[in-house]
């Protein structure tokens, strides 16, 4: 695996958080639950998640003003449309969530440095953390989302004949 450059430390500007808090939260929540559901059974085993059935979660990206509310049920993850209290709320800056996905930072370090906050059912938080730690996820590389990289991969995919 190649070494990627370390993610710079940043906090999104305060006006972005004010704007983000006024925007509909459903589109990013749908993106999150869709990604989680696509990973179910492939990257995320369903068995350890049985204890999450009926639980409500909230992910707060504090410097983006985003609050993503979702739950887990028998058929997978789903967005929640009410503001009822979550069983577990996880809050951090966008940079810290990206660093977690890139496996550049671990949740324990962020938690003990007060950059990742968990509120609510701490046993549930520990279960979620341990479940995620046990999953061998591919490393997230933000550079793969650059427009030039996306176009390059799209061209390569279109040039490859089906069935090849």
Secondary structure, 3 states (H helix, E strand, C coil): CCCCCCCCCCCCCHHHHHHHHHCCCHHHHHHHHHHHHHHECCCECCHHHHHHCCCEEEEEECCCCEEEEEEEECCEEEECCCCCCCCEEEEECHHHHHHHHCCCCCHHHHHHCCCEEEEECHHHHHHHHHHHHCCCCCCCCHHHHCHHHHHHHHHHHHHCCCCC
